[in-house]
């Protein structure tokens, strides 16, 4: 059986740190009780959590904000503890690989063939976008974002990487999408829209 991938301690939250746990039901504060290079134990949050459910935690290390994808290993309700397994690379929350632009585009998300939802794109980059939606999307969900631009329509494979309820946007949900495996022609059209 392969060993779990380990991550440097300086990128992980420390014992006693407060973290924010992003679930399908919202974002909850939690305190870290134990941590090593592959998992952490922290205070149970008031949300339904299933084994292997994918979550995103955010935390501060020094003056920087970090995000780390994790999976639920177990929850011990009697003791108020949940165990999380590291499932990806920690990255700075404020790091942007691509500049963001505001463009007036019609958009919809496509799940199954008969599942279409109109959404509002609030910013767009070559790496992903932020949308406003009437309902939450599960973390890690893969979907297609269909964008209607000035001259072309793009269907972009995407993954939900964060979400939160946006009180300023009539209680809709702000959802962060990361584009996955963009085809070269789609990327060229997207670059032309952003130039």
Backbone as a printed PyTorch tensor [residue, N CA C, xyz], in Angstrom:
tensor([[[  0.8530,  -1.1820,   0.0000],
         [  0.0000,   0.0000,   0.0000],
         [  0.8980,   1.2440,   0.0000]],

        [[  0.6640,   2.2160,  -0.9330],
         [  1.5150,   3.4030,  -0.9800],
         [  1.3090,   4.2620,   0.2560]],

        [[  2.3870,   4.9280,   0.6900],
         [  2.2820,   5.8040,   1.8600],
         [  1.6240,   7.1160,   1.4710]],

        [[  1.0210,   7.7770,   2.4610],
         [  0.3550,   9.0530,   2.2130],
         [  1.3990,  10.1170,   1.8880]],

        [[  1.0530,  11.0280,   0.9980],
         [  1.9660,  12.1110,   0.6400],
         [  2.1220,  13.0500,   1.8250]],

        [[  3.3560,  13.4870,   2.0910],
         [  3.6170,  14.3770,   3.2100],
         [  3.8810,  15.7920,   2.7130]],

        [[  3.5360,  16.7920,   3.5290],
         [  3.7080,  18.1880,   3.1830],
         [  4.5570,  18.8660,   4.2510]],

        [[  5.3690,  19.8470,   3.8710],
         [  6.2260,  20.5230,   4.8430],
         [  5.4170,  21.1420,   5.9770]],

        [[  5.9740,  21.0430,   7.2080],
         [  5.2700,  21.5410,   8.3940],
         [  4.9850,  23.0300,   8.3100]],

        [[  5.8720,  23.8060,   7.6670],
         [  5.6600,  25.2510,   7.6280],
         [  4.4360,  25.6390,   6.7910]],

        [[  3.9030,  24.7110,   5.9680],
         [  2.7060,  25.0050,   5.1800],
         [  1.4330,  24.5500,   5.8690]],

        [[  1.5630,  23.7530,   6.9320],
         [  0.4110,  23.2010,   7.6260],
         [  0.0170,  24.1230,   8.7840]],

        [[ -1.2620,  24.0940,   9.1900],
         [ -1.6240,  24.8200,  10.4030],
         [ -0.9500,  24.1620,  11.6050]],

        [[ -0.7790,  24.9010,  12.6900],
         [ -0.1200,  24.3910,  13.8930],
         [ -1.1600,  24.0880,  14.9730]],

        [[ -0.7650,  23.2650,  15.9420],
         [ -1.6340,  22.9610,  17.0760],
         [ -2.0010,  24.2780,  17.7640]],

        [[ -3.2870,  24.4450,  18.0540],
         [ -3.7680,  25.6610,  18.6910],
         [ -4.2580,  26.7170,  17.7120]],

        [[ -3.9100,  26.5880,  16.4130],
         [ -4.3560,  27.5640,  15.4120],
         [ -5.8630,  27.4750,  15.2050]],

        [[ -6.4480,  28.6110,  14.8970],
         [ -7.8390,  28.6490,  14.4430],
         [ -7.8250,  28.5170,  12.9350]],

        [[ -8.6970,  27.6540,  12.4060],
         [ -8.8380,  27.4820,  10.9610],
         [-10.2920,  27.7260,  10.6030]],

        [[-10.5420,  27.9390,   9.3240],
         [-11.9130,  28.0380,   8.8100],
         [-12.1450,  26.8140,   7.9440]],

        [[-13.2150,  26.0740,   8.2350],
         [-13.5460,  24.8480,   7.5180],
         [-14.7060,  25.1560,   6.5790]],

        [[-14.4670,  25.0050,   5.2780],
         [-15.5140,  25.2920,   4.3050],
         [-16.2230,  23.9980,   3.9410]],

        [[-17.5350,  23.9430,   4.2320],
         [-18.3730,  22.7840,   3.9340],
         [-19.4750,  23.2070,   2.9820]],

        [[-20.3000,  22.2390,   2.5810],
         [-21.4480,  22.5650,   1.7250],
         [-22.4550,  23.4440,   2.4450]],

        [[-22.4540,  23.4040,   3.7930],
         [-23.4210,  24.1860,   4.5710],
         [-22.8980,  25.5510,   4.9950]],

        [[-21.6450,  25.8580,   4.6990],
         [-21.0870,  27.1550,   5.0590],
         [-19.6470,  27.0390,   5.5280]],

        [[-19.1390,  28.1230,   6.0990],
         [-17.7670,  28.1880,   6.5910],
         [-17.8190,  28.3090,   8.1080]],

        [[-17.0610,  27.4410,   8.8050],
         [-17.1180,  27.3660,  10.2600],
         [-15.7170,  27.4710,  10.8540]],

        [[-15.5600,  28.1940,  11.9770],
         [-14.2620,  28.2240,  12.6590],
         [-14.0430,  26.9140,  13.4150]],

        [[-12.7770,  26.5230,  13.5430],
         [-12.4220,  25.3090,  14.2680],
         [-11.0100,  25.4690,  14.8050]],

        [[-10.7060,  24.8060,  15.9020],
         [ -9.3700,  24.8770,  16.5040],
         [ -8.6400,  23.5640,  16.2780]],

        [[ -7.3480,  23.6430,  15.9200],
         [ -6.5400,  22.4640,  15.6410],
         [ -6.0370,  21.8720,  16.9570]],

        [[ -6.2570,  20.5310,  17.1470],
         [ -5.8000,  19.8230,  18.3450],
         [ -4.5030,  19.0560,  18.1030]],

        [[ -4.3540,  18.4850,  16.9040],
         [ -3.1620,  17.6870,  16.5800],
         [ -2.9250,  17.8010,  15.0780]],

        [[ -1.6450,  17.7510,  14.6900],
         [ -1.3240,  17.8670,  13.2620],
         [ -0.0200,  17.1390,  12.9760]],

        [[  0.0550,  16.4890,  11.8150],
         [  1.3240,  15.9810,  11.3110],
         [  1.3500,  16.2640,   9.8060]],

        [[  2.2170,  15.6230,   9.0760],
         [  2.3800,  15.9650,   7.6580],
         [  1.2790,  15.4090,   6.7550]],

        [[  0.4110,  14.5430,   7.2840],
         [ -0.6110,  13.9240,   6.4390],
         [ -2.0370,  14.1400,   6.9230]],

        [[ -2.2140,  14.5200,   8.1930],
         [ -3.5860,  14.7290,   8.6830],
         [ -3.5910,  15.6970,   9.8670]],

        [[ -4.8130,  16.1180,  10.2380],
         [ -4.9630,  16.9560,  11.4200],
         [ -6.2750,  16.6220,  12.1150]],

        [[ -6.2830,  16.8000,  13.4190],
         [ -7.4870,  16.6530,  14.2330],
         [ -7.8890,  18.0380,  14.6990]],

        [[ -9.1790,  18.3300,  14.6180],
         [ -9.6390,  19.6560,  15.0360],
         [-11.0390,  19.5600,  15.6140]],

        [[-11.5000,  20.6890,  16.1310],
         [-12.8200,  20.8070,  16.7430],
         [-13.8870,  20.5180,  15.7010]],

        [[-14.8600,  19.6820,  16.0530],
         [-15.9610,  19.3370,  15.1730],
         [-16.7850,  20.5860,  14.8500]],

        [[-17.2080,  20.7450,  13.6020],
         [-18.0100,  21.9000,  13.2070],
         [-19.4830,  21.4990,  13.1150]],

        [[-20.4100,  22.4560,  13.2620],
         [-21.8400,  22.1310,  13.2500],
         [-22.3830,  21.9730,  11.8340]],

        [[-21.8830,  20.9560,  11.1360],
         [-22.3450,  20.6690,   9.7770],
         [-22.3230,  19.1630,   9.5840]],

        [[-23.1380,  18.6690,   8.6730],
         [-23.1100,  17.2390,   8.3860],
         [-21.8330,  16.9250,   7.6210]],

        [[-21.0350,  15.9860,   8.1270],
         [-19.7870,  15.5760,   7.4840],
         [-19.7920,  14.0700,   7.3140]],

        [[-19.5190,  13.6070,   6.0980],
         [-19.4690,  12.1760,   5.8020],
         [-18.0230,  11.7550,   5.5660]],

        [[-17.6760,  10.5120,   5.8910],
         [-16.3210,  10.0410,   5.5860],
         [-15.9960,  10.2380,   4.1020]],

        [[-14.7950,  10.6560,   3.8210],
         [-14.2720,  10.9140,   2.4730],
         [-14.8280,  12.1910,   1.8430]],

        [[-15.6560,  12.9420,   2.5780],
         [-16.1680,  14.2060,   2.0430],
         [-15.0090,  15.1800,   1.8860]],

        [[-14.9590,  15.8610,   0.7480],
         [-13.8760,  16.8070,   0.4840],
         [-14.2360,  18.1760,   1.0430]],

        [[-13.2750,  18.7840,   1.7470],
         [-13.4430,  20.1080,   2.3440],
         [-12.2440,  20.9690,   1.9800]],

        [[-12.3740,  22.2300,   2.2480],
         [-11.2520,  23.1550,   2.0920],
         [-11.0930,  23.8840,   3.4180]],

        [[ -9.8610,  23.9150,   3.9360],
         [ -9.6220,  24.6900,   5.1480],
         [ -8.7450,  25.8860,   4.7910]],

        [[ -8.9490,  26.9760,   5.5030],
         [ -8.0960,  28.1480,   5.3210],
         [ -7.5630,  28.5480,   6.6960]],

        [[ -6.3640,  29.1170,   6.6990],
         [ -5.6880,  29.4480,   7.9430],
         [ -4.5820,  30.4560,   7.6560]],

        [[ -4.0120,  31.0080,   8.7240],
         [ -2.9270,  31.9910,   8.6050],
         [ -1.6260,  31.3570,   9.0650]],

        [[ -0.5630,  31.5870,   8.3100],
         [  0.7990,  31.2360,   8.7180],
         [  1.5960,  32.5070,   8.5620]],

        [[  2.0050,  33.0980,   9.6780],
         [  2.6780,  34.3930,   9.6250],
         [  1.7050,  35.4380,   9.1110]],

        [[  2.1080,  36.1850,   8.0930],
         [  1.2500,  37.2290,   7.5140],
         [  0.4880,  36.7600,   6.2820]],

        [[  0.5220,  35.4580,   5.9960],
         [ -0.1040,  34.9630,   4.7750],
         [ -1.2960,  34.0670,   5.0900]],

        [[ -2.2770,  34.1310,   4.1960],
         [ -3.4340,  33.2330,   4.2770],
         [ -3.1760,  32.0360,   3.3740]],

        [[ -3.5080,  30.8420,   3.8810],
         [ -3.2880,  29.6050,   3.1370],
         [ -4.5850,  28.8380,   3.0170]],

        [[ -4.6840,  28.0210,   1.9710],
         [ -5.8010,  27.0990,   1.7760],
         [ -5.2320,  25.7050,   1.5800]],

        [[ -5.9750,  24.7110,   2.0740],
         [ -5.5170,  23.3310,   1.9970],
         [ -6.7220,  22.4160,   1.7860]],

        [[ -6.7400,  21.6220,   0.7050],
         [ -7.8310,  20.6610,   0.5180],
         [ -7.6290,  19.4480,   1.4280]],

        [[ -8.7170,  18.9830,   2.0390],
         [ -8.6760,  17.8460,   2.9580],
         [ -9.9040,  16.9670,   2.7290]],

        [[ -9.8260,  15.7270,   3.2220],
         [-10.9640,  14.8070,   3.2570],
         [-11.2680,  14.4820,   4.7080]],

        [[-12.5380,  14.2210,   5.0030],
         [-12.9330,  13.7830,   6.3390],
         [-12.5280,  12.3230,   6.5090]],

        [[-11.7740,  12.0190,   7.5740],
         [-11.4520,  10.6310,   7.9080],
         [-12.5270,  10.0920,   8.8440]],

        [[-12.7920,  10.8490,   9.9150],
         [-13.7140,  10.3720,  10.9400],
         [-14.1920,  11.5550,  11.7760]],

        [[-15.3520,  11.3880,  12.4040],
         [-15.8350,  12.3730,  13.3750],
         [-16.1980,  11.6270,  14.6610]],

        [[-15.8160,  12.1670,  15.7990],
         [-16.1460,  11.5780,  17.0990],
         [-17.0290,  12.6000,  17.8210]],

        [[-18.3360,  12.4590,  17.6490],
         [-19.2750,  13.4600,  18.1700],
         [-19.2020,  13.5900,  19.6830]],

        [[-19.0130,  12.4650,  20.3920],
         [-18.9590,  12.5070,  21.8550],
         [-17.8240,  13.4010,  22.3330]],

        [[-16.6950,  13.3490,  21.6330],
         [-15.5360,  14.1330,  22.0430],
         [-15.4120,  15.4460,  21.2710]],

        [[-16.2740,  15.6580,  20.2700],
         [-16.2530,  16.9100,  19.5130],
         [-15.0350,  17.0770,  18.6270]],

        [[-14.5320,  15.9620,  18.0800],
         [-13.3120,  15.9920,  17.2660],
         [-13.6050,  15.4680,  15.8640]],

        [[-12.9480,  16.0620,  14.8740],
         [-12.9740,  15.4890,  13.5290],
         [-11.5360,  15.3350,  13.0430]],

        [[-11.2860,  14.2410,  12.3340],
         [ -9.9690,  13.9670,  11.7620],
         [-10.0300,  14.2030,  10.2610]],

        [[ -9.0530,  14.9460,   9.7600],
         [ -9.0090,  15.3190,   8.3470],
         [ -7.6980,  14.8430,   7.7260]],

        [[ -7.7640,  14.3220,   6.5020],
         [ -6.5840,  13.8820,   5.7690],
         [ -6.2490,  14.9090,   4.6940]],

        [[ -4.9880,  15.2790,   4.6010],
         [ -4.5370,  16.2220,   3.5740],
         [ -4.7050,  15.5710,   2.2030]],

        [[ -5.3380,  16.2820,   1.2630],
         [ -5.6110,  15.7270,  -0.0590],
         [ -5.0330,  16.5490,  -1.2000]],

        [[ -4.2220,  17.5110,  -0.9040],
         [ -3.6520,  18.3200,  -1.9800],
         [ -2.6040,  19.2690,  -1.4430]],

        [[ -2.1020,  20.0890,  -2.3110],
         [ -1.0410,  21.0250,  -1.9820],
         [ -1.6180,  22.2650,  -1.2980]],

        [[ -0.9540,  22.7040,  -0.2300],
         [ -1.3280,  23.9760,   0.3870],
         [ -0.9160,  25.0990,  -0.5630]],

        [[ -1.7590,  26.1180,  -0.6760],
         [ -1.4140,  27.2680,  -1.5170],
         [ -1.8870,  28.5450,  -0.8430]],

        [[ -1.1870,  29.6330,  -1.1510],
         [ -1.5690,  30.9210,  -0.5780],
         [ -2.9480,  31.3090,  -1.1060]],

        [[ -3.8160,  31.7170,  -0.1980],
         [ -5.1860,  32.0610,  -0.5680],
         [ -5.2450,  33.3010,  -1.4370]],

        [[ -4.2760,  34.2150,  -1.2410],
         [ -4.3070,  35.4570,  -2.0020],
         [ -3.4560,  35.3870,  -3.2720]],

        [[ -2.9020,  34.2140,  -3.5550],
         [ -2.0720,  34.0910,  -4.7620],
         [ -2.9670,  33.9740,  -5.9870]],

        [[ -2.7180,  34.7700,  -6.9820],
         [ -3.4580,  34.7230,  -8.2380],
         [ -2.4620,  34.5040,  -9.3650]],

        [[ -2.7150,  33.4770, -10.1560],
         [ -1.8400,  33.2040, -11.2840],
         [ -2.2560,  34.0200, -12.5060]],

        [[ -3.5300,  34.4030, -12.5390],
         [ -4.0530,  35.1430, -13.6830],
         [ -4.8140,  36.3590, -13.1880]],

        [[ -4.6670,  37.5080, -13.8660],
         [ -5.4590,  38.6740, -13.4570],
         [ -6.9480,  38.4250, -13.6810]],

        [[ -7.7610,  39.0710, -12.8720],
         [ -9.2230,  38.9330, -12.9440],
         [ -9.8190,  40.1090, -13.6970]],

        [[-10.8850,  39.8430, -14.4600],
         [-11.5710,  40.8740, -15.2340],
         [-13.0730,  40.7640, -14.9930]],

        [[-13.7420,  41.8890, -15.0660],
         [-15.2010,  41.9140, -14.9860],
         [-15.7440,  42.0910, -16.3970]],

        [[-16.5050,  41.0990, -16.8520],
         [-17.0850,  41.1330, -18.1890],
         [-18.5710,  40.8080, -18.0950]],

        [[-19.4150,  41.5050, -18.8740],
         [-20.8460,  41.1770, -18.8570],
         [-21.1060,  39.9680, -19.7670]],

        [[-21.1760,  38.7690, -19.1830],
         [-21.3800,  37.5460, -19.9580],
         [-22.5900,  36.7950, -19.4480]],

        [[-23.3510,  36.2370, -20.3750],
         [-24.4130,  35.3110, -19.9890],
         [-23.7590,  33.9720, -19.7070]],

        [[-24.2430,  33.2780, -18.6710],
         [-23.6110,  32.0140, -18.3100],
         [-24.6300,  31.0650, -17.7070]],

        [[-24.3170,  29.7770, -17.8080],
         [-25.0910,  28.7440, -17.1350],
         [-24.1590,  27.5890, -16.8050]],

        [[-24.5030,  26.8640, -15.7380],
         [-23.7400,  25.6720, -15.3930],
         [-24.5260,  24.4600, -15.8680]],

        [[-23.7810,  23.4660, -16.3230],
         [-24.3810,  22.2310, -16.8060],
         [-23.8810,  21.0860, -15.9590]],

        [[-24.8100,  20.3520, -15.3390],
         [-24.4480,  19.1480, -14.5870],
         [-24.7570,  17.9640, -15.4610]],

        [[-25.8230,  17.2420, -15.1480],
         [-26.2800,  16.1700, -16.0200],
         [-26.9120,  16.8090, -17.2600]],

        [[-27.1780,  16.0340, -18.3160],
         [-27.6880,  16.6230, -19.5610],
         [-28.9330,  17.4990, -19.4020]],

        [[-29.7970,  17.1860, -18.4340],
         [-31.0200,  17.9880, -18.2720],
         [-30.9370,  18.9600, -17.0960]],

        [[-29.7440,  19.1560, -16.5460],
         [-29.5730,  20.0400, -15.3940],
         [-28.8080,  21.2930, -15.8130]],

        [[-29.5320,  22.4030, -15.9820],
         [-28.9400,  23.6840, -16.3660],
         [-29.3700,  24.7370, -15.3600]],

        [[-28.4130,  25.5780, -14.9540],
         [-28.7050,  26.6330, -13.9940],
         [-28.0990,  27.9340, -14.4990]],

        [[-28.9200,  28.9770, -14.6100],
         [-28.3940,  30.2890, -14.9930],
         [-27.6280,  30.8740, -13.8140]],

        [[-26.4590,  31.4480, -14.1090],
         [-25.6080,  32.0610, -13.0830],
         [-25.0980,  33.3950, -13.6090]],

        [[-24.5740,  34.1950, -12.7030],
         [-23.9800,  35.4820, -13.0690],
         [-22.4770,  35.3950, -12.8370]],

        [[-21.6850,  35.6870, -13.8780],
         [-20.2350,  35.7210, -13.7430],
         [-19.8560,  37.1010, -13.2140]],

        [[-19.1330,  37.1370, -12.0680],
         [-18.7540,  38.4300, -11.5040],
         [-17.2970,  38.7750, -11.7560]],

        [[-16.4570,  37.7790, -11.9930],
         [-15.1180,  38.0460, -12.5000],
         [-14.6110,  36.8060, -13.2250]],

        [[-13.6540,  37.0180, -14.1170],
         [-13.2100,  35.9660, -15.0260],
         [-11.7140,  36.0950, -15.2480]],

        [[-11.0290,  34.9560, -15.3250],
         [ -9.6060,  34.9410, -15.6520],
         [ -9.3420,  33.7060, -16.5120]],

        [[ -8.0920,  33.5340, -16.9390],
         [ -7.7330,  32.3490, -17.7110],
         [ -7.7710,  31.0870, -16.8570]],

        [[ -7.6920,  31.2410, -15.5420],
         [ -7.6600,  30.0800, -14.6570],
         [ -8.9920,  29.7030, -14.0430]],

        [[ -9.9660,  30.6180, -14.0700],
         [-11.2520,  30.3240, -13.4580],
         [-12.1090,  31.5620, -13.3550]],

        [[-13.1520,  31.4860, -12.5310],
         [-14.0550,  32.6320, -12.3870],
         [-14.8010,  32.5320, -11.0620]],

        [[-15.4850,  33.6130, -10.7710],
         [-16.3870,  33.6830,  -9.6150],
         [-17.7760,  33.8650, -10.1830]],

        [[-18.7180,  33.0520,  -9.7130],
         [-20.0970,  33.1800, -10.1690],
         [-21.0020,  33.4230,  -8.9720]],

        [[-22.1650,  33.9870,  -9.2260],
         [-23.2290,  34.0800,  -8.2330],
         [-24.3250,  33.1210,  -8.6600]],

        [[-24.7560,  32.2740,  -7.7270],
         [-25.7640,  31.2550,  -8.0240],
         [-26.8520,  31.2820,  -6.9590]],

        [[-28.0160,  30.7630,  -7.3050],
         [-29.1460,  30.7620,  -6.3720],
         [-29.0500,  29.6460,  -5.3390]],

        [[-28.1590,  28.6790,  -5.5450],
         [-28.0100,  27.5610,  -4.6180],
         [-26.5310,  27.2010,  -4.4710]],

        [[-26.1690,  26.4880,  -3.3910],
         [-24.7670,  26.1010,  -3.2000],
         [-24.3890,  24.9530,  -4.1310]],

        [[-23.1050,  24.8440,  -4.4040],
         [-22.5470,  23.7390,  -5.1800],
         [-21.5990,  22.9650,  -4.2760]],

        [[-21.6000,  21.6330,  -4.3200],
         [-20.6890,  20.8670,  -3.4690],
         [-19.2250,  21.1250,  -3.8290]],

        [[-18.3670,  21.2010,  -2.8070],
         [-16.9330,  21.3440,  -3.0230],
         [-16.4310,  20.1710,  -3.8550]],

        [[-15.5640,  20.4610,  -4.8150],
         [-14.9870,  19.4060,  -5.6450],
         [-15.8650,  18.9620,  -6.7920]],

        [[-17.0990,  19.5120,  -6.8980],
         [-18.0000,  19.1410,  -7.9880],
         [-17.3950,  19.5310,  -9.3360]],

        [[-17.4530,  18.6250, -10.2880],
         [-17.0250,  18.9260, -11.6530],
         [-18.2700,  19.2300, -12.4740]],

        [[-18.2270,  20.3240, -13.1980],
         [-19.3520,  20.7490, -14.0190],
         [-18.8150,  21.4530, -15.2580]],

        [[-19.7110,  21.8620, -16.1280],
         [-19.3360,  22.6340, -17.3130],
         [-19.9600,  24.0130, -17.1790]],

        [[-19.1430,  25.0400, -17.3620],
         [-19.6370,  26.4190, -17.3670],
         [-19.7560,  26.8450, -18.8190]],

        [[-20.9770,  27.1840, -19.2340],
         [-21.1930,  27.6480, -20.6070],
         [-21.2790,  29.1710, -20.5850]],

        [[-20.3530,  29.8170, -21.2930],
         [-20.2860,  31.2800, -21.3650],
         [-20.6680,  31.7420, -22.7570]],

        [[-21.5670,  32.7200, -22.8280],
         [-21.9370,  33.3320, -24.1010],
         [-21.2220,  34.6650, -24.2020]],

        [[-20.2170,  34.7380, -25.0690],
         [-19.4330,  35.9530, -25.2430],
         [-19.9330,  36.7850, -26.3940]],

        [[-19.1630,  37.7940, -26.7760],
         [-19.5720,  38.6970, -27.8490],
         [-19.7700,  37.9840, -29.1950]],

        [[-18.9120,  36.9880, -29.4730],
         [-18.9990,  36.3200, -30.7810],
         [-19.0460,  34.8050, -30.6740]],

        [[-18.6700,  34.2550, -29.5430],
         [-18.5570,  32.8000, -29.4010],
         [-19.2300,  32.3290, -28.1160]],

        [[-19.5210,  31.0240, -28.0880],
         [-19.9740,  30.3620, -26.8640],
         [-18.9080,  29.3560, -26.4670]],

        [[-18.5110,  29.3950, -25.1920],
         [-17.5160,  28.4570, -24.6870],
         [-18.1600,  27.5300, -23.6680]],

        [[-17.7830,  26.2650, -23.7050],
         [-18.1720,  25.2940, -22.6870],
         [-16.8960,  24.8610, -21.9880]],

        [[-16.7180,  25.3240, -20.7390],
         [-15.4530,  25.1570, -20.0280],
         [-15.5960,  24.1680, -18.8740]],

        [[-14.8730,  23.0260, -18.9140],
         [-14.8890,  22.1040, -17.7830],
         [-14.3300,  22.8070, -16.5510]],

        [[-15.0210,  22.6710, -15.4150],
         [-14.6670,  23.4320, -14.2120],
         [-14.8300,  22.5710, -12.9690]],

        [[-14.1480,  23.0010, -11.8910],
         [-14.2890,  22.3610, -10.5870],
         [-14.6020,  23.4280,  -9.5550]],

        [[-15.5390,  23.1410,  -8.6460],
         [-15.8780,  24.0600,  -7.5610],
         [-14.7580,  23.9970,  -6.5190]],

        [[-14.0970,  25.1440,  -6.2630],
         [-12.9820,  25.1690,  -5.3130],
         [-13.3080,  25.9390,  -4.0300]],

        [[-14.3430,  26.7670,  -4.0260],
         [-14.7990,  27.4270,  -2.8050],
         [-16.1950,  27.9720,  -3.0390]],

        [[-16.8830,  28.2800,  -1.9350],
         [-18.1870,  28.9470,  -2.0200],
         [-18.5260,  29.5680,  -0.6820]],

        [[-19.3590,  30.5850,  -0.7290],
         [-19.8720,  31.1880,   0.4960],
         [-21.1350,  31.9570,   0.1640]],

        [[-21.9780,  32.0860,   1.1490],
         [-23.2100,  32.8600,   0.9690],
         [-22.8390,  34.3290,   0.8850]],

        [[-23.3720,  35.0310,  -0.0970],
         [-23.0290,  36.4350,  -0.3320],
         [-24.2180,  37.3040,   0.0590]],

        [[-24.1680,  37.8640,   1.2680],
         [-25.2710,  38.6790,   1.7840],
         [-25.4940,  39.9040,   0.9140]],

        [[-24.4120,  40.4700,   0.3690],
         [-24.5220,  41.6680,  -0.4690],
         [-25.1860,  41.3630,  -1.8100]],

        [[-25.2780,  40.0910,  -2.1690],
         [-25.8630,  39.7070,  -3.4650],
         [-27.1880,  38.9770,  -3.2440]],

        [[-28.0580,  39.5620,  -2.4330],
         [-29.3990,  39.0180,  -2.1950],
         [-29.3760,  37.5700,  -1.7180]],

        [[-28.4140,  37.2610,  -0.8070],
         [-28.3320,  35.9270,  -0.2060],
         [-28.0220,  34.8220,  -1.2210]],

        [[-27.5430,  35.1940,  -2.4030],
         [-27.1060,  34.1620,  -3.3430],
         [-25.7580,  33.6100,  -2.8870]],

        [[-25.2690,  32.6110,  -3.5790],
         [-23.9880,  31.9930,  -3.2430],
         [-22.9140,  32.4550,  -4.2140]],

        [[-21.8100,  32.9190,  -3.6580],
         [-20.6230,  33.2090,  -4.4640],
         [-19.8440,  31.9010,  -4.5530]],

        [[-19.5180,  31.4980,  -5.7790],
         [-18.8740,  30.2040,  -6.0080],
         [-17.6210,  30.4230,  -6.8460]],

        [[-16.5020,  29.8630,  -6.3950],
         [-15.2480,  29.9360,  -7.1380],
         [-15.0700,  28.6990,  -7.9900]],

        [[-14.8900,  28.9010,  -9.2920],
         [-14.6620,  27.7910, -10.2190],
         [-13.2470,  27.8570, -10.7530]],

        [[-12.5950,  26.7100, -10.8410],
         [-11.2860,  26.6050, -11.4700],
         [-11.4840,  25.8300, -12.7740]],

        [[-10.9920,  26.3940, -13.8870],
         [-11.1090,  25.7020, -15.1650],
         [-10.1580,  24.5120, -15.1780]],

        [[-10.6280,  23.3960, -15.7340],
         [ -9.8660,  22.1480, -15.7330],
         [ -9.6120,  21.7100, -17.1690]],

        [[ -8.3510,  21.5250, -17.5170],
         [ -7.9580,  20.9950, -18.8350],
         [ -8.6130,  21.7490, -19.9950]],

        [[ -8.3960,  23.0650, -20.0440],
         [ -8.9450,  23.8540, -21.1400],
         [ -8.3170,  23.4350, -22.4620]],

        [[ -9.1480,  23.2460, -23.4780],
         [ -8.6420,  22.9590, -24.8260],
         [ -7.9970,  24.2250, -25.3850]],

        [[ -6.9840,  24.0680, -26.2050],
         [ -6.2600,  25.2200, -26.7650],
         [ -7.1810,  26.2050, -27.4890]],

        [[ -8.1260,  25.7400, -28.3260],
         [ -9.0250,  26.7110, -28.9840],
         [ -9.8680,  27.5180, -27.9900]],

        [[-10.3610,  26.8530, -26.9360],
         [-11.1530,  27.5560, -25.9110],
         [-10.2990,  28.5840, -25.1900]],

        [[ -9.0610,  28.2070, -24.8720],
         [ -8.1460,  29.1280, -24.1960],
         [ -7.8720,  30.3440, -25.0740]],

        [[ -7.7100,  30.1370, -26.3830],
         [ -7.4480,  31.2450, -27.3130],
         [ -8.6440,  32.2050, -27.3510]],

        [[ -9.8590,  31.6650, -27.3690],
         [-11.0620,  32.5170, -27.3700],
         [-11.1430,  33.2920, -26.0560]],

        [[-10.8890,  32.6080, -24.9470],
         [-10.9180,  33.2680, -23.6480],
         [ -9.8790,  34.3880, -23.5740]],

        [[ -8.6830,  34.1400, -24.0740],
         [ -7.6320,  35.1750, -24.1100],
         [ -8.0840,  36.3660, -24.9330]],

        [[ -8.7780,  36.1220, -26.0530],
         [ -9.2490,  37.2420, -26.8950],
         [-10.3060,  38.0680, -26.1630]],

        [[-11.1650,  37.4140, -25.3680],
         [-12.1590,  38.1550, -24.6030],
         [-11.5030,  39.0250, -23.5400]],

        [[-10.4080,  38.5250, -22.9410],
         [ -9.7670,  39.2240, -21.8290],
         [ -8.7490,  40.2680, -22.2630]],

        [[ -8.4280,  40.2910, -23.5500],
         [ -7.4030,  41.2440, -24.0100],
         [ -7.9930,  42.6210, -24.2790]]])
